[in-house]
Amino acid sequence: MNANTMHLGHPLLFSYKNRSNAYSFILNKFRAKLSTLKANKINHAGRLVYINSVLSSIPIYYLTNIIFPENFLDRIEAIMRNFWWAGHKDENDGTNPIAFRSWDDICRPKKLGGLGIRKIHAVNKSLVLHSAWMVVSGKDPFLSSVLKAKYFPNSTFWKYSKHGSKSVFWSSIQNVRQFLFQNSIFQIHQGNINIWTEPWCQGWDNIHSHIQLPVSVNPIPNQVKDLWYPSTRDWNLPLVQELFDLNFQEFIFQTPIVHLHETDKLIWKPARIGICSSKEAYNFISRLNNHQLPDQGSRSISAPALDLINGIWKNKKVQPKLKVFMWRLIRNAVATAERASRYSTNINNLCNYCGQKENDMHLFFHCSLPRAVWFSANPSLRADLLPNIEHGLQDILPYIFPPHTDDSHLISVITTLWYIWRARNNNHFNNRTWTVQQVHFNIQAEISVITNSISEKSSMNDDHNHLSNQDDTGEGSPQGEQQDTTTPSNTNNISCYVDAVIPPEHLIVGTTPAGIGIYITGDDQATRLNIKIQAQIQDGVNPLMAEGLAMELATKITTIMGLQSYSIFTDSQILVEALNPGSGKAKPPPWRLKPTLSTIQNQVQGHQVSFSKIKRTLNVEAHKLARKARQSFQQQVFTRCSNCFHNSPCELLHLLCTQSWGNFRLLYVSCE
């Protein structure tokens, strides 16, 4: 073997420091793709598609296993950046195209004012981070066992020493190990995790400094399950208090336990479902490196302008070339004479038509040709009455795109702007002057093409829907009405309505509690139930978690009441799908919600309980109770019984008020 020996597309013999030279063939792949393409004839919309679909995919296979040097990735990025601005150019011509927007601005997500191109540096780190996750989570057991045998045979990935020789792949994993270390934790199910060497609770990495000396516990616990009572999985308080100091005791008691018979699962905390996919890894790395746009200046983007361009991106009736053109126009990236002259003294900043300074406002509105085009448009626009703004068109947008602009007007205005730009370029570069009639003729032709295309798609969709109806019903008539699944359908005599309300984000200070409302109504063994409960919980960090905790409290209350058959109604579709896994439509629930879901499932086990989603308008009573609970500052529970069939004092109220509710705090219980 020699330095040129390849295996599965990778060179075999090279050092970590020499990886740029070893993988220089990647740059040749880019050049080969561009040289065989008539890149200069592709408009900016085509270049954007080509970058996202072709150029960005070329190095993916190699970026998955190796963290490349910054300068190597910069060279790849430069190829894509130059292609975006000027098409394909010879690298030896010694000139760089003018970039009217920074590459960082372009690589922002579309919803934040960018073009959605992925930064190659973030892609590289995210792919290696995903590979590291596959190793440490055991998704590839063969590779995991090989790496463990070589690099940490007597330890774990979380505690191994970094010293010693290592491969390029392992060096790359070490480069992103800090991200895994800071954002991974095991979700406890059976408790087989080693408490000394694996992430299982807050502060685990410094666990040895929290041991209370001298150690009198024998034998010393080794796994998490050694710290709880096996029958209940409740923490063994005397053991924990004897072994650890107060701070670490608090960390342990705050660690949730999933009461399901499953193996402990490694969780990627930033992800909703706890899995570090390549997409989640990229989103994480991007958030770390995300830069904020300034509030003022040419790089800023106003809220109305951002709303407009986001609406244009989502509008399927607007052609891609017009979408990208509007992005360039709103983001001050159109090459007007005045803007281009800032980068070269050889460029004249004056208009070819009238000799005045050619900025955005002059080019698209104030020059003689665009002014005549707008005035003769339908509806017409008095461009001479628009304010003369020096920097960009963002402040003009409300004048030409009023609120609630319909699609036809939107397309008409965008197409007019496009052909004014085309007319200017023909005059500037080809010395051909368009008349107002020519501009309008091209505008109408373009709009006709768009309209016909929309009509054809609509006709095809109608035909497809007609055929679908025939396939589903066996005849051409429409299908019968679908049942409204958001309407309560209760087969039990007792209904339990649940809701939670959290404070607005700007009002959340420290541990601001969430309000919980529970309304139980129906007939139980010839006894009429009409119970209203208000409670608070400190752990409702988001609406979904608060809704889950509200349902947990509701099932705990119904269990204490001895109810065997009842229906629980909530306005959370995610909760209902998670608790009805047999529906086939359920997505994996958020990982933070699993301890709550397991508690709910254990509490209703052996009972006839159904979970259903209802419209919020049908959950008004529970919502009112939750809202009052959130706004309450009372410290003691208030009770009231007005049911004439109940003894005095009410046994039900006494039963509920004498229970221990853990993190929940009852505020109000009424029995009517």
N, C-alpha and C positions, 0 to 999 in steps of 0.2 A: 504493500500500500504506500501511496505517496500523498502529497498535500492536495492533489486533485481528486482523490478517491471520494466518491459520493455514495450515500446510502439513503434511500427513500427521500431523495431530493436535498439531503443535508450533507455538507462536507464532514468527513470523519475526523480528520487530523487538523486541529487548530486550537489555539489557546483562547481563553476568555477575553484577553486584551486584544487579540488579533481578529475578533469576529467581524469587524467591518470589512476587512479585506477578504475574508473567507466568503462573505455573502454579498460581495460587490456585484454578483451576477443578477441580483434583484433589480438593480438600477438599469441593467441592460434589458430586462423584461419590460420595464416602463418605456424605455426608448423604442423598443421594438413595437409595442402597441401603438405608440403615437406616430411612428414613421410610416406605418402601413395604413394610417387613417388620414383622410382629408380633413384634418382637424380645423384648419382655418375656415372651412365652409360651414362649420357647426356653430349655431348661435349659442348664447349663454345658457339657455335652457337645456340644449343638447349636451353642452359641456358639463353642466351640473349632473345630468343623468349619467353621463359617461364616467365622471369621477366617482359617483356613489356606487355604480353597478360594476364597473370594470377596474379602474385604477386602484380604488380602495381595497379591492379583493385580491389583488396580485400578491401582496406580502403576507396575507393573513396566515397562511400555513406556517411560515417561518416565525412570525411574531408570536405564535402560540407557545413557543418553547424557549425563546431567548429574549432577554432584555438587551436591545441594541443601544449603542452609544447615541448621545443626543445629536452629534454632528451627522451621523449616518441617517437618522430619521429626518433631520433638517433637509438633507439632500432630496429625500423622497418627497417631503412636503413641498419643497421648492418646485419640483417638477409639476405637481398638481396645481400649485398656486399660479405658476406662469401659464399653464395650460388654461386655467379658468379665465385669466385676464386677456390673453393674447393668442390662444390656440397653440399649435405646435411651432416652436422656433428652434433654430440650430443653437446648441449650447455654446458654440464657439464664436457666435457673432458679437459677444462682448456687451450686449445691452440687456437690460431687464425691463419688462413691461411696467407701465405705471399702475400701481395698486392704489385705487381710490378708497379702499377699505382694508383694514388690517385683517390678516388671516384669522386672528382670534375672534374678531367680530363676525366673520363669515362662518366660522365653525360653531357659533352658538346655535342652539335649537331654533327652529323656525318660529316657535311661539314666543321666543325671547328676542326676535329681531334678526336672527341669522339665517343661514341657508341649510343648516342641518348636516353639513359635511363633518364627518368625524375626524378629530385630530389624531394623527398617526401615533403621537407620543402616548396619548391616553389609551388608544386601542392596544398598543403594545403591552402596557402595564396591566390592562384589564384582562387580556387573554392569558398572560402568565399567571395573574391572580386566579383566574378560573382554573387553570391547570393545577395550581397549588391546592385549590379547594378540592379538586377531584382526588388528589393524593391524600390529603389529610382527612377527608370525609369517608375514604374507603370506597369511592365509586369505582375506582380501578384497583381492585385488591391485589392483583399480581404486581403492578408497578409500586403500589404502596409497600408491599412486603419486601421487594428488592431494595427500595430506598431506605427502609428502616434497617434492614440487615447491614447495609453499607455505612449509613451515616449516624444512626442512633439506635444501635441494637439493645442497649440497656436503659433507654430513656424513652421519652415521647417527643413528637414534633414540637411540642410547646416548651420543652425544657432542654433540648439538646445543645451541645456546645458547637460553636461555629468554626472551631479550629480544625485544621487538617485540609488535605487536598480534596478537591471537589470538581465535578463535571460542570460544563457550561450551563446545563439545564438546572442543576442544583444551585449554582451560583445565582441564577436568575430568580429561582424561587426564594432564596434568601433575600433578594432585593425587595420582594413584596411581602415578606413574612410579617413585617410590622403591621400591615393592614389586617391580616388574618388574626394576629395576636390581639389587636385592639377591638375587633368587630365580630369575634366569634365567641359563642358560648354553647355549652351543651344544655339542651332542654331535658330536665330530669323526668324519666318515666319509671324505670326499674331501679335506678340508683347504682348502676354498675361502674360509674365513672370514678377514677382515682382522684381523691380529694387533694392530693399533694402535687400532681403533675399535669392535670387537665383542667381547662376552663369550665367551671360549673356554677360559680357565683361571683358577685362583685368582690374584688380584692383578692382573688384566688392566687394571683401571681406573686403575692407577698404574704402568703398564708403562714409561712414559718415564723415571721416576726410577730404574729398575733397569738402564738401559743403561750399559755400561762405556765410558767416554770415554778417549781419543778413539776414535771408531768407525773401524775399519780394514776392515770388511766391505763389499765392493762387488760387486754391487749389494746394497742393504739388503733383507732379506726383507720381503715385503708380506703374504703369505698363510701360513697354518699349514703348508701342504704344502711351502713353501720351507724349512722347518726340519727336514724328514726326508728320508731316502733314498727316492726314488720307487719303487724295485723292492720294498723290504721294508716301507716305512712305519715304519722304526725311526728314532728321533731322531738327527739329525746332531750327535753330541756335540761335535766341535771347533767347529762353527758356533755352537751354543747357548752353549758356554762362552766363546767369544770375544765374543759380542754382549751377554750378560746377566750380572748378578752372581749369586752363589751362591744367594741366596734365590729368585730368579725361576727359576733353573735347576731347583731342586727342584720348584717349581710346575709347570713344563713336564713334567718326567719323571714326575710323578704324574698327569698328564692322560691318561685312557684313550683309546684309539683303537679305533673299531669297524671291523674289517677287512671291510667290505661295500661294494659299489659302489652306494652311495646318497648322496644329497645331505646335507650337514650339516644337522642338525635343532636347532631352538631348543627347549630343555627348560625346563619349569616344575618346579624342583627339589622343591617340597613334594608334588607329585602322584606317584602310583605309576607311572603310564605316561608322565608328563612333559608332559601337556597341561593347560593352565589353562582347564578348563571352568568354567561359572558355579557349579557345585556345589563344585568344588575351590577356586575363588576365595572362596566364602562360608566354607568350612571354614577357610581360611587366615585370613581377616579375623576370624572368630569366635574362633580360638585367640589372636589378638593381644589381643582385648578381653575374653577370658573371665575372669571373676572367680571366686575360690574361695569356697566356702561355709565359714563358721566351724565349728570343731569343737564348739562348745557354743552354747547359746542357742536361741531359737525358730527361727532360720533354718537351724540345723544339721540333718543327717539321718544317722541311724546306718546302719551297714552292713547289719544285718538288715532295717531299714525300707526301704532302697534296693533290696535284693534282692527284698523282697516286692512293692513297687510295680512293679518291672521285670517280675516274673513275672505280675502282674495285667495289665499292658499287653499282654504277649504272649499271654495266655490268650484264645482266640477264643470261649470259652463265657461269658465275663463281658460283660454288656451295657455299651456305652459310657458310659451315665449312671452306672453303678456304678463304672466305672474312674475317671472324673473325680472322683466323690464320694470314693473312697478316696484319690486323690491329695490332695484338699483336707483330708481327715482326717489323713493322715500328715504333710502339710506345714503343719499348724496354720493352715489357712485356712478353717475352718468358723466361721460367725458365732455362736458361743456368746454368751450374755448377758455373761459376765465379759470376754470378748475384745472385744466390740463396745463395752462401756462405757468402755474405755480411750480411745476416739476421740470420745466425746460424753457430756457430763454428763446428757443427756436420756434416756439408756438405762439401765434398771435392770439390775444385774448379778445379780439373784436369780432362782431357778427359779420358774416359774409353778405348779408342782405342790406343792412343799414349802417354798419360801421360802429355801432354802439357796443359797450361791453356785454359779452354774451354769458350771462349767468343763467340759472335754472328758470327764473321768472321771465327773463327776456326771451329765452329760447322757446318756451312753451306757451307764453301768454302775451307778452308786450311787444314783440316784433310784429311787423306789418302782416306777414303771412299767417301766423297763428291767431292774431287778433281777428283777421277776416274769416278764418275758418270757424272760430268759436261763435262769431256774430251770426254767421249764416247756418250754424248748426240747428238742429231741432231736438230739444229746445235750445234757444240761443243763449249765449253768455257774453256779458259786457266785460271783456277781459281788461279793458282800460280802467275799469272801476276797482279792480283788485289791488290790494296794497302791494307796494314794491318791496319785497323782502329779499335781502341780500343773500342769506344763507339757506338754501334748500326750499322745499315746497311744503314742509310739514304744517306750517301755519295756514296754508292756503287750502288744505284738504277739506275742512268743513264747508268751504264755499262751493267746491265742485262735487263733493260727495256729502250731501246733507244726510241727517239721520234717517234711518229706515229706507235707504236707497234700494230700489228694486233691481233685479238682475239685468234687465234690459238697459236701464240707465247706466248701471255700473259698467257693463260691457261697452256701451257706446262711448263713454268718457275715456275709458282705458284705451280703446282702439283709436280714438282721436289723438290722444297723447302719443301713441305709438307711431302713427303716420306723420304727425308733425316732426317727430324725431327722424323718421325715414326721409322725409323731404329735406330736412336740414342736412343729413349726411350725404344725400345725392348732390346737393348743391356744393357742399364743402369738399367732397372727395372726387366727384365725377363731373363737377361744373355743369350740372343739369338742374334747371330751376323748375319746380313744380308750380302749377297754378292752383288756386283754391278749388276749382272744379276737379282737378286731378286728385287732390287730397280727399275730397268728399267721395269721389268715385271709388277709390281704394278702401275707404272706410266702409262704404255700403257693401262692397264686394266681400270684405272680411267678415262683416256682421252676417251676411247671407250664408257664408260658409259655416259659421258657428251655429246659426239657427237651424240650418239643414241637418247638421251633425247631431244637434240636440234632438230634433224631431225623429231622426232615424233611430237613435238610442231609445227614445221613449216608445217608439213603435215596436222595437225588438223586445223591450221589457214587457209591454202589454201582451205580445204574442207568447212570451215565456210564461207569464202569469196565467194566461188562458189555458195553455197546455198543462200547467201544474194543477189547475183546478180539475181538468179532465182526468188527470192521472189519479188525483186524490179521491174524487167522487164518482168517477165512471161516467160522468155526463158533463155537459157544458155549462150547467147552471151553477151559480155560486154556492159555496159551501154554507152549511148552517152556521149560525152565530157561535163564536167561541165562548166558552164559559169564562166569566170574569173571575180570575183566580185571586183578585185582591178583595173580593167580597167575602165576609166571614161565612164559612160553611161549617157549622158546629154540630157534630154528631153526639157530643156529650151534653149533659144538662148544665154543666158549670163552665163558665168562660172566665179566663184571667187575661186582662189587658195590661200590657207592660210598656213603659216608655221611660226614657232618660233624657235629661237636658243638661248640657255643659255650658259654662260661661263662654262668651265671646273671647277670642284670643287676647284682645287688648285689655280684658278684665282679669285674666288669669295671673294671679300673684302667688308664687309658692305652691301650696297645696290647696288651691281653691276647689271646694267640693263640687261634685256633680249631683243634680237632683234626680230622684227616682220616684216614679209614680206607678202604683199597682192598684188595679180595680178588679175585684173578684165579685162576680154576680152569677146567680143561678139557684137551682134547687138541689139540696143534698139531703136525701132521706127525709123528704117531706118538710125540710127546714129551708126557709128562704135565706140565701146569703146575699149580702150587699155590703162588701167590705172595701174601704178606701184606705190606702196606706201611702204615707210620704216618708222618704228616707234620703239619707245622704251617703255618699261614698267618696273617699279621697283619691281613689285610684283611677277615676274616669278621665284618662288623659286625652281621649278622643271619642267622638260620638259612638263608634262601633264598640269600643271597649266598655263605655258606659252602658250601652244597650245590653251587652252581654252580662255585665254585672247585675243589671236590673233583673234580667231573666233568672240569673242565679239566685238572687234574693227571693224572687217570686216562687221558684221551685222549692226553696228551703221552707218558705212560709206554708205552701200547700202541703208539703210533707209533714210539717209539725201539726197542721190542722187535721191530718189523717185523710185527705182527699185521695181517692183511688182512681177516679176517672174525670178528666177535665181537659179543656183545650186552652192553649196559650196563644195569644195573638200579639204580634209585634209588627212594626212597620219597617223592620230590617230584613231585606231579602237575603243578605249574606248569612245571617244567623239561622234563618229558616232552612236554607239549603245545607248549611253545615250540620244541622240537627236532624235533617231528613236525607241522609246520604243515598238512600235508595232511589231518589228522584232521577239520578243520572245526569243532572244538569249542574250539580254542585262543583264549584271550583274549590281548590284547597283553601281552607280558612287561614287568616293571618296567624302566624305562629304565636304571637303574644296572646291570642284568644284561646289557644288550646287548653290551658289549665282551667279556664272558666267553662269551656264546653265539656271537658271531662267531668267537672263537678256537677254540671247540670244533668249529664247523662247518668251519672251514678245516683243522683237524687231521685230521678224518675224511673229508675230501673224497677221492673215489676209492677209498674202502674200503667194504666191506659191513658197516655198523655199524647196529644197531637200538637204540633207547632205549625202555625199558619201565619202568612203575611196578609196584612190588611192595609187599605189606604189610610193615610194619615188623618183624613177627614173623619174616619170611623174610629179613630183612637183618641178622640178629643178628651175624654174624661181622664185617661191615664196621663195625657200630656199636661193637662191643667194641674194635676197633682204633682207631676215632676217639676213643672215650672215654679210652683209655690215652694216646693222643697228646696230648690236651688237658691231661692231668694230668702230663705228662712235663716235666722240667727239664733233660734231658741236652742237651749242646752238640754232640756228635758223633754221626754215624750208626752204628748197630749193625747188623751183617749176620750172617746165619746161613744156611748151605746144608746140608741133610740129604738132598738128592736124590742117590741112588747113581748115577744116569746122567749127572750133571754132572761135568765135570773139576774139578780142584782147582789153583788157585783158580777159583771159579765165574765163568764168563765173563759170565753174565747179571747177577750182582751187581756185578761190576766195571763193566759197561756202565752200569748205573743210578747207581752211586756216583760216577762220573767226569763225569756230566753237570752242566751249569749249570741250576738250577731257578728262577732269578729270585727272586720273593718267597716261593716255597715252600722249606721246610726239611725234608729227609728225616730221620727219627729212627730208623726201624727197617725193614729189608728182609729178609725170609726167603724161602727157596726150598725147598719140601719135596717 
